Amino acid sequence: MNQKCIDLIIPSLFFGILLLLVAQEFAILEWIETNLETSIFKNILQKIFSNKLPVFSWLFGTYLFIRFTSLFLWELYFPKKTDAIETPKIIKDIYSLIIWVISIGIALSIFFNKDITALLTASSVVVGVLGLSLRAMIADFFYGIAITLEHPFRVGDWIEVGVGNNTKVGKVQQISWRSTLIITKQNIHITVPHSVIGNRNFNNYSYPDSLWRSSFNMSLSYDVTVSEAERIFFSAIKQIKELEDIPKEPGVSIIQFLPYGIEWNIQFWVKDYPMESSIRLQIQRNILRDLSYCGISLYNQPEYQSTQNETPAKPRSNWVRNLDLFACLTDEDCRVISEQAIKSTIPKSKALFEQGSEGSSLFLIYQGLMDVYVKDKIEDEAKKVNRLCAGAVFGEMSLLTGHPRNATVTAVVETVVYEINKAMIEPYLREHPLLLEHIENLLTERKLQNIELMKKIDTHKETDIPKNMLLEVQQQIRRFFNL
């Protein structure tokens, strides 16, 4: 704004000098007549100061008037009143044209004694002839005026418009006399005539606000129950950090029943259109990961044949095989643990256990999503420190050492967990030294993570990291299990 004001100062000073010269027109003409001899130079100066200088001053004043009013009207007042990023170019151009036409008409009448009514009559005939030959351009112009007045989209909005037989989505970069310039996410500039926009439906993804809903379809076999599908879909959406503070809830609905399964529609909200494709990809990846962990296949068609390059889904009865924690055990051992584990369904927003409660078991998330909260002793407030999705293992500290729970774990969506207690895991710790070593390393890593989390939460308290933490963990586990 400062630079634009400075750009107006120099033309304003020049205009002031012109006004002084025009004001002294008679004195200057008298001085020329008295002091200059008859010559071509004298005649030129007389013509300039008697006619051309006032006309030039008038036109230059018109230019300055447009500059000044545009600065305050279109760059300050209009964007503030309409919440637009900038005033459309078409408004500025129409305003400038009207002022110039009025100014030139007045100049013809004052300085050249011309009757402008005759000029208007003659110009109407010309306009009629041109109108027939420039129908498309005129249609674009008037559609542009309607778009400018109604504000169906503004500069900076993401819109979807039909271009030929296709639809294009882009960000509005400029609204001109007869067309709108949009830039796609591929950085392709597309000029769309206003008549095309006015004659077709279009979508505005940024109005009235940038929050909007997207969706995609996915088919699951009839082996997957409705509750399982909803747990998997909702947890996949709520794992995305960018969607955590969106007030609107995602949705899931059934599209149709197919011969081989059910086609589902998954709806989610995004903050801005450019985020949609990356958010959708993250959700789809989360769904595929959770399905693979649960041993669920996307297809169950009789004619569907998996190729050698595809990795078949693991049987759902032996889902423990997918966990890194039990990687050193045999398939039979994992199957036995899967059968012995205690299954529980935790309703949405319910706590599985509270911080400080007694416990001697660990939990595995089979389907769903859970948040971990740790209480700040100074502020006496529980703060979220982690989010656990399908395949996560937690609660191992109490299982392996007998210590009370060090956090509160709450279900974000309806969640299915499996519980493994001390009696189930103890035989495998005695028979498989590698399992014991793996658990000791895992527990040491978890304790280090917990210490770092406590530092962030409880800033008033300094927590030292023990030098021989692994040795300390080994002693606690072996003492608890009498190993």
SVG drawing of the C-alpha trace seen along z (x, -y; Angstrom):
<svg xmlns="http://www.w3.org/2000/svg" viewBox="-29 -43 53 119">
<polyline fill="none" stroke="black" stroke-width="0.4" points="0.0,0.0 2.8,-2.4 4.5,-1.8 1.2,-2.5 0.7,-5.7 4.2,-6.8 3.5,-5.9 0.6,-8.4 2.6,-11.3 4.8,-12.1 1.8,-12.1 -0.1,-14.3 2.8,-16.8 2.9,-16.9 -0.9,-17.4 -0.5,-20.3 2.0,-22.0 -0.4,-21.5 -3.2,-23.2 -1.0,-26.1 -0.1,-26.5 -3.8,-26.3 -4.7,-28.9 -2.0,-31.3 -3.2,-30.6 -4.0,-34.3 -0.8,-35.7 1.3,-33.1 -0.4,-33.9 0.1,-37.6 3.8,-37.1 4.3,-35.0 2.6,-37.7 4.8,-40.5 8.2,-38.9 8.4,-36.4 8.6,-37.4 6.4,-35.8 7.8,-32.4 6.8,-28.7 7.9,-28.3 5.6,-31.1 2.6,-29.7 3.2,-26.2 3.3,-27.7 0.1,-29.7 -1.7,-26.6 -0.5,-24.5 -1.5,-27.0 -4.8,-28.1 -6.2,-24.6 -4.1,-21.5 -2.8,-22.1 -6.3,-22.4 -7.4,-19.2 -4.3,-17.3 -4.8,-18.5 -8.4,-17.4 -7.5,-13.9 -4.5,-13.6 -6.9,-14.6 -9.3,-11.9 -6.5,-9.4 -5.5,-10.5 -9.1,-10.5 -9.4,-6.9 -6.2,-5.9 -7.1,-7.6 -10.6,-6.3 -9.5,-2.8 -7.0,-2.7 -9.4,-3.5 -12.6,-2.0 -11.4,1.3 -8.3,2.1 -9.5,1.0 -13.3,0.6 -14.5,3.4 -12.4,6.3 -13.2,5.3 -16.9,5.2 -17.1,8.5 -14.4,10.5 -12.9,11.1 -9.1,11.5 -9.1,8.9 -11.5,7.0 -12.3,8.8 -10.6,7.2 -13.9,6.9 -15.2,4.4 -12.1,2.3 -12.2,2.2 -16.0,1.4 -15.5,-1.4 -12.5,-2.9 -14.4,-2.7 -17.5,-4.5 -15.3,-7.3 -13.4,-7.7 -16.5,-7.8 -18.1,-10.5 -14.8,-12.5 -14.3,-12.4 -17.9,-13.4 -17.6,-16.4 -14.2,-17.3 -15.8,-17.3 -18.6,-19.5 -16.5,-22.0 -13.2,-22.3 -14.4,-21.6 -18.1,-22.7 -19.3,-19.4 -22.9,-18.2 -22.5,-14.7 -26.2,-13.7 -25.4,-13.3 -22.4,-11.2 -24.5,-9.0 -27.0,-8.4 -24.3,-7.5 -22.6,-5.2 -25.8,-3.3 -25.9,-2.2 -22.3,-1.0 -23.0,0.9 -26.0,2.7 -23.8,3.9 -21.0,5.0 -23.5,6.7 -24.5,9.1 -21.0,10.1 -19.7,10.3 -22.6,12.1 -20.4,14.7 -18.1,12.0 -21.0,9.9 -22.6,12.9 -19.3,13.5 -19.2,9.9 -22.8,9.8 -22.3,13.2 -19.2,11.8 -21.2,8.8 -23.7,11.3 -21.0,13.4 -19.3,10.3 -22.6,9.1 -23.8,12.5 -20.4,13.7 -20.9,17.5 -17.1,17.7 -14.3,15.3 -10.6,15.1 -8.9,17.8 -11.8,20.2 -11.5,23.8 -14.2,24.5 -15.2,27.4 -16.5,26.3 -17.3,28.1 -14.8,27.5 -15.8,29.3 -16.8,32.9 -14.7,32.9 -14.8,31.2 -11.8,29.3 -11.1,28.3 -8.9,25.3 -8.2,22.3 -9.7,19.0 -6.7,16.8 -8.4,13.9 -11.9,12.8 -11.6,10.7 -14.1,9.1 -15.2,12.3 -13.4,15.2 -12.2,16.7 -8.6,18.0 -8.2,21.1 -5.1,23.0 -5.3,26.7 -3.4,28.7 -1.1,29.8 -0.3,26.1 -2.2,25.9 -3.7,22.5 -7.2,22.9 -9.3,19.9 -13.0,20.6 -15.4,18.2 -18.1,16.8 -20.9,18.1 -19.6,21.6 -19.8,21.0 -23.2,19.3 -24.8,22.1 -23.5,25.1 -23.6,26.2 -20.4,25.8 -19.2,26.6 -17.5,24.2 -15.4,26.1 -14.4,23.0 -17.8,21.3 -19.3,20.5 -16.2,21.9 -13.3,24.2 -14.6,27.2 -16.2,29.8 -17.0,33.5 -15.4,36.1 -16.1,39.8 -15.0,42.9 -16.4,46.5 -14.9,49.8 -16.2,53.3 -15.9,55.9 -17.0,59.6 -20.0,60.8 -17.6,62.3 -17.0,58.8 -19.8,57.8 -21.3,54.3 -19.7,53.6 -16.3,54.7 -16.5,52.6 -17.6,49.5 -14.8,50.0 -12.2,50.3 -13.5,47.4 -13.9,44.9 -10.6,45.8 -8.8,45.3 -10.3,41.8 -9.6,40.8 -6.0,41.9 -5.3,38.8 -3.9,36.0 -5.1,33.3 -8.7,34.4 -8.6,34.4 -9.9,30.9 -12.7,30.9 -16.0,30.5 -18.0,32.6 -18.1,36.4 -17.2,38.8 -19.9,41.2 -20.3,44.7 -23.2,46.0 -24.0,49.0 -24.3,48.4 -25.5,51.7 -25.4,55.5 -23.3,57.3 -23.1,61.0 -19.7,61.2 -20.1,58.6 -21.2,55.2 -20.2,51.9 -19.6,49.3 -19.3,45.5 -16.8,43.8 -17.4,40.0 -14.8,37.7 -14.4,34.0 -11.3,32.0 -10.3,28.4 -9.4,27.4 -9.8,28.8 -6.0,29.2 -5.7,31.6 -8.4,34.0 -6.4,36.3 -3.6,36.8 -6.1,37.3 -8.0,39.8 -4.8,41.8 -3.9,41.9 -7.3,43.2 -7.2,45.9 -3.7,46.9 -4.9,47.2 -7.9,49.3 -5.7,51.7 -3.3,52.0 -6.0,52.7 -7.7,55.2 -4.4,57.0 -3.7,57.1 -7.2,58.6 -6.7,61.1 -9.6,59.7 -9.6,59.9 -11.1,57.3 -12.7,59.8 -14.5,63.0 -15.6,63.7 -15.6,67.3 -13.8,66.3 -11.2,64.3 -7.8,66.0 -4.9,64.5 -1.6,64.4 1.8,65.4 2.8,61.8 0.0,61.0 0.4,61.6 -2.7,63.5 -4.4,62.2 -3.4,64.2 -6.2,66.3 -8.3,64.4 -8.0,67.2 -4.2,66.6 -4.1,62.8 -1.4,62.9 1.1,64.0 1.0,60.5 2.4,59.0 6.2,58.2 6.0,59.0 5.5,62.7 7.6,63.0 9.9,65.5 7.1,68.0 5.9,70.7 2.5,70.6 1.1,73.1 2.1,71.1 0.5,68.0 -2.6,69.9 -2.9,71.1 -2.4,67.5 -5.1,66.3 -7.5,68.8 -6.7,68.2 -6.7,64.4 -9.8,62.8 -11.8,60.7 -13.5,57.5 -15.5,54.8 -15.0,51.3 -17.7,48.8 -16.8,45.4 -15.4,42.9 -15.2,45.6 -11.9,46.2 -10.4,49.7 -8.5,49.0 -7.5,45.9 -4.1,44.6 -3.0,46.1 -5.3,49.1 -3.9,52.6 -3.4,55.0 -1.3,57.9 -2.1,58.3 -1.3,56.7 -3.8,55.8 -3.8,56.0 -6.0,53.8 -7.7,56.0 -10.1,53.4 -10.6,49.8 -8.7,46.9 -7.7,45.8 -6.2,42.7 -3.7,42.7 -3.9,40.1 -1.5,39.3 -2.4,37.1 -0.4,34.0 0.1,34.0 0.7,30.2 -2.3,29.1 -4.4,32.2 -5.5,32.6 -5.2,35.6 -3.4,34.9 -3.5,37.0 0.0,38.4 -0.6,41.1 -3.1,42.6 -3.1,46.4 -4.5,48.2 -5.1,51.8 -2.0,53.9 -0.8,51.9 0.3,53.6 0.0,51.8 -0.2,52.5 2.9,54.7 4.4,52.8 1.9,54.2 2.0,57.7 5.7,58.0 6.5,56.1 3.2,56.1 3.3,52.3 0.0,50.2 -1.2,48.8 0.8,45.6 -1.9,44.2 -5.6,44.1 -6.6,45.7 -9.9,44.7 -11.7,45.9 -12.0,43.3 -14.4,45.5 -15.9,48.8 -12.8,51.0 -12.2,54.7 -9.2,55.7 -7.7,59.0 -6.2,59.4 -3.3,61.7 -2.6,62.3 0.4,63.5 -0.7,67.2 -0.9,67.2 2.5,65.7 4.6,67.2 5.1,70.7 6.4,69.0 8.8,66.8 10.4,69.9 10.5,71.9 11.6,69.0 14.6,66.9 14.3,64.8 10.8,63.8 12.0,62.8 14.9,60.8 12.6,59.1 10.1,58.1 12.9,56.7 14.1,54.5 10.5,53.5 9.8,52.6 13.1,50.6 12.2,48.6 8.7,48.0 10.1,46.7 12.4,44.3 9.4,43.0 7.4,42.6 10.1,40.6 10.3,38.3 6.5,37.9 6.5,37.0 9.1,34.4 6.8,32.7 3.7,33.0 5.1,32.3 7.5,29.4 7.8,28.7 9.5,32.0 12.9,33.1 13.0,36.9 16.4,38.6 17.0,41.5 18.6,44.4 22.0,45.4 21.3,49.2 17.6,49.2 17.8,52.5 19.4,54.2 16.7,52.8 13.9,54.0 15.5,57.5 15.6,57.8 12.0,56.6 10.7,59.1 12.7,62.1 11.8,61.3 8.1,61.0 8.1,64.3 10.6,66.1 12.9,66.8"/>
</svg>
